[in-house]
Structures are given as structure tokens and as C-alpha cells.
Amino acid sequence: MDVENIFRDVKLSKTEMTVLRFIQNDPEQCIRQGVRAVAEQCYSNPSSLVRLAKKLKFSGWLELVYFIKFNITMPKLDVTNDIDYMSVQPEEALTPLLASLKQQRILIHGSGFSQLIAQYIYNKFLVTGVNASLALWPDYEILETEKRRLLRLHLDHF
């Protein structure tokens, strides 16, 4: 992916594009050297680089560099091409794993859309005999409210 495509909705000068390409070519070096060294190598100044980051709606220079590093430069891992991901495990391979899970207590947490997955896994564990507990986001809010109430009661006694 190219920086021109990512930031195509923003009008950028030649110098700003040079800076973005420089970051894309070696984001680790930009992190190590800092904004002053990168500005010097791009024939610019540090405040211009910070303004560029703000122009692109980042909170600062480092956020811009990390965004480019993790979203543009680093290759995306495609787990669907992994042989282990695509193969079906024989039942004999799952038996030791299931036995290990049955000996432990498992806490499953989900919030947002992952609540559905958490509930599904919890139900599967119940059917297979795994000692599992399900904690969804509202549960934490209830616990926090109850903790505050108990603390107030405790403080009122003093």
C-alpha cells in the first residue's frame, strides 16, 4: 500500500510527500532518530513535520510514524494460507487438549460483538464438561457499582 493512496483526500505539498515516503521506507529509523533528524534529512524542520501529522489528523509525530509502520509498511499476515489453519485436526489430537481444559477453571469474557462468540464458546464448554464461567461487559459494570456501594457502607461505619 502506498502513502499517496492512504492520504489522497488531503492536499499535500511535495515536501510533505517526501517526508511520508521517507517514513514509509524506514519507519524504525524514523523512530530511533526522532523528528529533528528526519526533518533535517528531508530538508524541512521539526515543526513542519508536527504540522503535517496534525494535518493528517494525528495527535503528533510519533503517532503518524507508528500508523505508517503498522498499517502501510508491515505486511499483513494472511492466516488463511497457513496449512495448520486450513487442516482439520483428528479427534485424537483434541482429546489431550480437552482433558487439560477439564482440569482447569476457564473464564470467558466478551464485549461488543465478541459477546456472541464468548457465549457460543461458553455453551460448547458446558456441553463438553469444561468448568467455564462467562463474564460479559454488563457483569463488570454491576460488580463496579456493587463495589462502590459496599465501600460507601464501609466508610459510613467509621
C-alpha positions, 0 to 999 in steps of 0.5 A: 500500500502506498502513502499517496493512496492512504492520504489522497483526500488531503492536499499535500505539498511535495515536501510533505510527500517526501517526508511520508515516503521517507517514513514509509521506507524506514519507519524504525529509523524514523523512530530511533532518530526522532523528528529533528533528524528526519526533518533535517534529512528531508530538508524541512524542520521539526515543526513542519513535520508536527504540522503535517501529522496534525494535518493528517489528523494525528495527535503528533509525530510519533503517532503518524510514524507508528500508523505508517509502520503498522498499517502501510509498511508491515505486511499483513499476515494472511492466516488463511494460507497457513496449512495448520489453519486450513487442516482439520485436526483428528479427534485424537489430537483434541482429546489431550487438549480437552482433558487439560481444559477439564482440569482447569477453571476457564473464564470467558469474557466478551464485549461488543460483538465478541459477546456472541462468540464468548457465549457460543464458546461458553455453551460448547464448554458446558456441553463438553464438561469444561468448568467455564464461567462467562463474564460479559461487559454488563457483569463488570459494570454491576460488580463496579457499582456493587463495589462502590456501594459496599465501600460507601457502607464501609466508610459510613461505619467509621 
